[in-house]
Amino acid sequence: MDIGDIITIWNAHQEHPKKLSKSFRKWDGKTPYSMHPLWCATTILSETTLDEQTREEGALALLYHDILEDTFEQLPPLLPERVKEIIKQMTFQGSEQEMKEIWNKPKEIKLYKLYDKVSNLLDASWMDAEKLKKYRDYTYGLAHDVEAQYGNLNIHKLANGLFFCSTFLG
């Protein structure tokens, strides 16, 4: 991941979104959408207990993970084929499909999706109670699966903290 990758995703989300609303985060309508994949990509890089390949592939995949779903842009040709395949496996037609099919995906896909879901929960003030519960329960299930595969990562701690706060503190 380098500055060129960051500029590419920034421009894709700001200049070429499929919907104007996809240029900004839903919770405030002001935060550039690009902050989401950037947060996901930089957060996985802090997981020093993960092996270097998982961190590096994960950072690139997370940086580009919403390009196909939310913009008119394509993945850059120079992106490693393995990362392109990861992104394709992370791409679903909608949350219902994702919540059903994720459990049959390789463990790293579930790991990377956990970063995506935790980031979304950080911005979940726009969700109604029913959607929030479903999303939180799904994320908690991912966190449990990821912990069984990778141990107690920082993202797992964040997911558990969000689950506790949103469940018990409202």
C-alpha positions as YAML, in Angstrom:
chain: A
units: angstrom
residues:
- id: 1
  name: MET
  ca: [0.00, 0.00, 0.00]
- id: 2
  name: ASP
  ca: [1.41, 3.36, -0.99]
- id: 3
  name: ILE
  ca: [0.25, 6.91, -1.60]
- id: 4
  name: GLY
  ca: [-0.79, 6.01, -5.15]
- id: 5
  name: ASP
  ca: [-3.24, 3.42, -3.80]
- id: 6
  name: ILE
  ca: [-4.66, 5.95, -1.36]
- id: 7
  name: ILE
  ca: [-5.10, 8.55, -4.10]
- id: 8
  name: THR
  ca: [-6.76, 5.95, -6.34]
- id: 9
  name: ILE
  ca: [-9.38, 4.96, -3.78]
- id: 10
  name: TRP
  ca: [-9.92, 8.56, -2.72]
- id: 11
  name: ASN
  ca: [-10.61, 9.63, -6.30]
- id: 12
  name: ALA
  ca: [-12.78, 6.59, -7.02]
- id: 13
  name: HIS
  ca: [-15.10, 7.30, -4.08]
- id: 14
  name: GLN
  ca: [-15.12, 11.09, -4.42]
- id: 15
  name: GLU
  ca: [-15.20, 11.43, -8.21]
- id: 16
  name: HIS
  ca: [-16.82, 8.20, -9.49]
- id: 17
  name: PRO
  ca: [-19.39, 6.90, -6.97]
- id: 18
  name: LYS
  ca: [-22.36, 4.89, -8.27]
- id: 19
  name: LYS
  ca: [-24.55, 7.14, -6.11]
- id: 20
  name: LEU
  ca: [-23.68, 10.61, -4.84]
- id: 21
  name: SER
  ca: [-24.49, 9.37, -1.32]
- id: 22
  name: LYS
  ca: [-21.58, 6.90, -1.66]
- id: 23
  name: SER
  ca: [-19.13, 9.82, -1.57]
- id: 24
  name: PHE
  ca: [-19.75, 10.37, 2.15]
- id: 25
  name: ARG
  ca: [-20.35, 8.24, 5.24]
- id: 26
  name: LYS
  ca: [-24.02, 7.80, 6.14]
- id: 27
  name: TRP
  ca: [-23.68, 8.77, 9.78]
- id: 28
  name: ASP
  ca: [-22.95, 12.43, 9.09]
- id: 29
  name: GLY
  ca: [-23.06, 12.95, 5.31]
- id: 30
  name: LYS
  ca: [-19.80, 14.93, 5.60]
- id: 31
  name: THR
  ca: [-17.00, 12.45, 6.26]
- id: 32
  name: PRO
  ca: [-15.50, 11.36, 2.93]
- id: 33
  name: TYR
  ca: [-16.36, 7.73, 2.23]
- id: 34
  name: SER
  ca: [-12.69, 7.01, 1.54]
- id: 35
  name: MET
  ca: [-12.00, 7.27, 5.26]
- id: 36
  name: HIS
  ca: [-13.74, 3.90, 5.72]
- id: 37
  name: PRO
  ca: [-11.43, 1.76, 3.53]
- id: 38
  name: LEU
  ca: [-8.44, 3.76, 4.71]
- id: 39
  name: TRP
  ca: [-9.36, 3.07, 8.36]
- id: 40
  name: CYS
  ca: [-9.80, -0.64, 7.61]
- id: 41
  name: ALA
  ca: [-6.47, -0.88, 5.76]
- id: 42
  name: THR
  ca: [-4.44, 0.97, 8.37]
- id: 43
  name: THR
  ca: [-6.06, -0.84, 11.28]
- id: 44
  name: ILE
  ca: [-5.06, -4.29, 10.02]
- id: 45
  name: LEU
  ca: [-1.48, -3.07, 9.67]
- id: 46
  name: SER
  ca: [-1.41, -2.61, 13.47]
- id: 47
  name: GLU
  ca: [-2.07, -6.33, 14.03]
- id: 48
  name: THR
  ca: [1.53, -7.33, 14.61]
- id: 49
  name: THR
  ca: [0.58, -10.88, 15.67]
- id: 50
  name: LEU
  ca: [-0.67, -11.58, 12.13]
- id: 51
  name: ASP
  ca: [1.86, -12.79, 9.59]
- id: 52
  name: GLU
  ca: [3.22, -10.21, 7.18]
- id: 53
  name: GLN
  ca: [1.49, -11.64, 4.09]
- id: 54
  name: THR
  ca: [-1.93, -11.57, 5.76]
- id: 55
  name: ARG
  ca: [-1.37, -7.99, 6.89]
- id: 56
  name: GLU
  ca: [-0.07, -6.74, 3.54]
- id: 57
  name: GLU
  ca: [-2.66, -8.52, 1.39]
- id: 58
  name: GLY
  ca: [-5.34, -7.52, 3.88]
- id: 59
  name: ALA
  ca: [-4.35, -3.86, 3.84]
- id: 60
  name: LEU
  ca: [-4.56, -3.72, 0.03]
- id: 61
  name: ALA
  ca: [-7.77, -5.73, -0.12]
- id: 62
  name: LEU
  ca: [-9.40, -3.57, 2.55]
- id: 63
  name: LEU
  ca: [-8.26, -0.40, 0.86]
- id: 64
  name: TYR
  ca: [-9.92, -1.45, -2.41]
- id: 65
  name: HIS
  ca: [-12.77, -3.59, -1.02]
- id: 66
  name: ASP
  ca: [-15.62, -1.19, -1.89]
- id: 67
  name: ILE
  ca: [-14.40, -0.08, -5.31]
- id: 68
  name: LEU
  ca: [-16.44, -2.67, -7.24]
- id: 69
  name: GLU
  ca: [-19.59, -2.28, -5.12]
- id: 70
  name: ASP
  ca: [-19.73, 1.48, -4.74]
- id: 71
  name: THR
  ca: [-17.91, 3.11, -7.65]
- id: 72
  name: PHE
  ca: [-17.73, 2.95, -11.43]
- id: 73
  name: GLU
  ca: [-13.99, 2.26, -11.23]
- id: 74
  name: GLN
  ca: [-12.29, -1.08, -11.77]
- id: 75
  name: LEU
  ca: [-9.48, -2.57, -9.75]
- id: 76
  name: PRO
  ca: [-6.06, -1.30, -10.86]
- id: 77
  name: PRO
  ca: [-4.34, -3.67, -13.31]
- id: 78
  name: LEU
  ca: [-1.13, -3.65, -11.24]
- id: 79
  name: LEU
  ca: [-2.90, -4.89, -8.10]
- id: 80
  name: PRO
  ca: [-1.62, -8.41, -7.32]
- id: 81
  name: GLU
  ca: [-3.93, -11.15, -8.65]
- id: 82
  name: ARG
  ca: [-4.23, -12.68, -5.17]
- id: 83
  name: VAL
  ca: [-5.51, -9.35, -3.79]
- id: 84
  name: LYS
  ca: [-7.99, -9.02, -6.67]
- id: 85
  name: GLU
  ca: [-9.32, -12.49, -5.84]
- id: 86
  name: ILE
  ca: [-9.66, -11.57, -2.15]
- id: 87
  name: ILE
  ca: [-11.61, -8.43, -3.09]
- id: 88
  name: LYS
  ca: [-13.92, -10.43, -5.36]
- id: 89
  name: GLN
  ca: [-14.58, -12.88, -2.52]
- id: 90
  name: MET
  ca: [-15.37, -9.95, -0.21]
- id: 91
  name: THR
  ca: [-17.86, -8.48, -2.70]
- id: 92
  name: PHE
  ca: [-21.53, -9.39, -2.31]
- id: 93
  name: GLN
  ca: [-24.80, -8.21, -3.88]
- id: 94
  name: GLY
  ca: [-26.06, -7.02, -0.51]
- id: 95
  name: SER
  ca: [-25.91, -7.61, 3.23]
- id: 96
  name: GLU
  ca: [-28.40, -10.51, 3.16]
- id: 97
  name: GLN
  ca: [-26.25, -12.44, 0.70]
- id: 98
  name: GLU
  ca: [-23.11, -11.59, 2.67]
- id: 99
  name: MET
  ca: [-24.55, -12.72, 6.00]
- id: 100
  name: LYS
  ca: [-25.47, -16.10, 4.48]
- id: 101
  name: GLU
  ca: [-22.43, -16.79, 2.33]
- id: 102
  name: ILE
  ca: [-19.58, -15.43, 4.48]
- id: 103
  name: TRP
  ca: [-19.46, -18.59, 6.62]
- id: 104
  name: ASN
  ca: [-18.35, -20.64, 3.58]
- id: 105
  name: LYS
  ca: [-15.51, -18.28, 2.71]
- id: 106
  name: PRO
  ca: [-11.84, -18.81, 3.64]
- id: 107
  name: LYS
  ca: [-10.78, -17.62, 7.08]
- id: 108
  name: GLU
  ca: [-8.91, -14.57, 5.77]
- id: 109
  name: ILE
  ca: [-12.06, -13.30, 4.01]
- id: 110
  name: LYS
  ca: [-13.90, -13.42, 7.34]
- id: 111
  name: LEU
  ca: [-10.95, -11.70, 9.01]
- id: 112
  name: TYR
  ca: [-10.95, -8.87, 6.49]
- id: 113
  name: LYS
  ca: [-14.75, -8.53, 6.62]
- id: 114
  name: LEU
  ca: [-14.49, -8.07, 10.38]
- id: 115
  name: TYR
  ca: [-12.50, -4.85, 9.86]
- id: 116
  name: ASP
  ca: [-15.17, -3.66, 7.41]
- id: 117
  name: LYS
  ca: [-18.02, -4.42, 9.81]
- id: 118
  name: VAL
  ca: [-16.36, -2.91, 12.89]
- id: 119
  name: SER
  ca: [-15.69, 0.28, 10.96]
- id: 120
  name: ASN
  ca: [-19.34, 0.39, 9.92]
- id: 121
  name: LEU
  ca: [-20.48, -0.13, 13.51]
- id: 122
  name: LEU
  ca: [-18.37, 2.84, 14.57]
- id: 123
  name: ASP
  ca: [-20.59, 4.90, 12.24]
- id: 124
  name: ALA
  ca: [-23.87, 3.09, 12.99]
- id: 125
  name: SER
  ca: [-25.86, 6.02, 14.40]
- id: 126
  name: TRP
  ca: [-27.93, 6.07, 11.19]
- id: 127
  name: MET
  ca: [-29.16, 2.47, 11.68]
- id: 128
  name: ASP
  ca: [-32.56, 1.78, 13.19]
- id: 129
  name: ALA
  ca: [-32.70, -0.56, 16.21]
- id: 130
  name: GLU
  ca: [-33.58, -3.66, 14.18]
- id: 131
  name: LYS
  ca: [-30.84, -3.14, 11.59]
- id: 132
  name: LEU
  ca: [-28.32, -2.32, 14.31]
- id: 133
  name: LYS
  ca: [-29.12, -5.52, 16.23]
- id: 134
  name: LYS
  ca: [-28.81, -7.67, 13.11]
- id: 135
  name: TYR
  ca: [-25.58, -5.96, 12.08]
- id: 136
  name: ARG
  ca: [-24.14, -6.15, 15.59]
- id: 137
  name: ASP
  ca: [-25.01, -9.85, 15.94]
- id: 138
  name: TYR
  ca: [-23.44, -10.60, 12.56]
- id: 139
  name: THR
  ca: [-20.28, -8.71, 13.47]
- id: 140
  name: TYR
  ca: [-20.11, -10.45, 16.82]
- id: 141
  name: GLY
  ca: [-20.38, -13.82, 15.04]
- id: 142
  name: LEU
  ca: [-17.54, -12.82, 12.73]
- id: 143
  name: ALA
  ca: [-15.47, -11.72, 15.73]
- id: 144
  name: HIS
  ca: [-16.03, -15.05, 17.44]
- id: 145
  name: ASP
  ca: [-15.01, -16.94, 14.27]
- id: 146
  name: VAL
  ca: [-11.96, -14.75, 13.76]
- id: 147
  name: GLU
  ca: [-10.85, -15.20, 17.37]
- id: 148
  name: ALA
  ca: [-11.05, -19.00, 16.97]
- id: 149
  name: GLN
  ca: [-8.85, -18.77, 13.84]
- id: 150
  name: TYR
  ca: [-6.40, -16.00, 14.75]
- id: 151
  name: GLY
  ca: [-6.50, -15.46, 18.51]
- id: 152
  name: ASN
  ca: [-7.40, -12.29, 20.34]
- id: 153
  name: LEU
  ca: [-6.54, -9.54, 17.86]
- id: 154
  name: ASN
  ca: [-7.07, -5.82, 18.37]
- id: 155
  name: ILE
  ca: [-10.02, -5.91, 15.94]
- id: 156
  name: HIS
  ca: [-11.63, -8.60, 18.09]
- id: 157
  name: LYS
  ca: [-11.23, -6.39, 21.16]
- id: 158
  name: LEU
  ca: [-12.80, -3.48, 19.28]
- id: 159
  name: ALA
  ca: [-15.70, -5.64, 18.11]
- id: 160
  name: ASN
  ca: [-16.35, -6.90, 21.63]
- id: 161
  name: GLY
  ca: [-16.20, -3.36, 23.01]
- id: 162
  name: LEU
  ca: [-18.71, -2.15, 20.43]
- id: 163
  name: PHE
  ca: [-20.96, -5.12, 21.12]
- id: 164
  name: PHE
  ca: [-20.87, -4.43, 24.86]
- id: 165
  name: CYS
  ca: [-21.46, -0.70, 24.49]
- id: 166
  name: SER
  ca: [-24.29, -0.97, 21.99]
- id: 167
  name: THR
  ca: [-25.98, -3.81, 23.89]
- id: 168
  name: PHE
  ca: [-25.73, -2.55, 27.43]
- id: 169
  name: LEU
  ca: [-25.30, 1.18, 27.13]
- id: 170
  name: GLY
  ca: [-27.72, 1.85, 24.29]
...
